[in-house]
Amino acid sequence: MIRLYDLANEMLFDNATIQTSMGQVLNIVELLHCTSIGQLQNIMSSIKKKIDKIEESDEWLAPDNNKLEELRRMKELINLIIGWKRHTLEITENRRKKAELTAKLAELKESQKTPEDRIKELESEIATLEEF
């Protein structure tokens, strides 16, 4: 998580952007909050191809090491964002499932109560209301 923060801050303060294969220019906020995991995977695939192309270029020509390092950082950032989004989705799904199971449990408990238990609950509730 710390590495994600570091790379995101670096991108934010450098005002860096990523251009998608469709020509859309995305900044860090859009990457974090406006893109799906599928879109991020497409962007990462595109970055991997660019990295491979630079690495496979003629070794006698001077490769642009700055560009290569920037692409590697972008690839790492995109990968970390994908992991963060998957983790967030898992947490959301777990919360939804927990709420669903809690409601089901409460319903089951209520259905198992005897009429005497319900009468006692109502009497105690009436008694509390009369005290005020």
Secondary structure, 3 states (H helix, E strand, C coil): CHHHHHHHHHHHHCCCCEECCCCCEECHHHHHHCCCHHHHHHHHHHHHHHHHHHHCCCCCCCCCHHHHHHHHHHHHHHHHHHHHHHHHHHHHHHHHHHHHHHHHHHHHHHHHCCHHHHHHHHHHHHHHHHHC
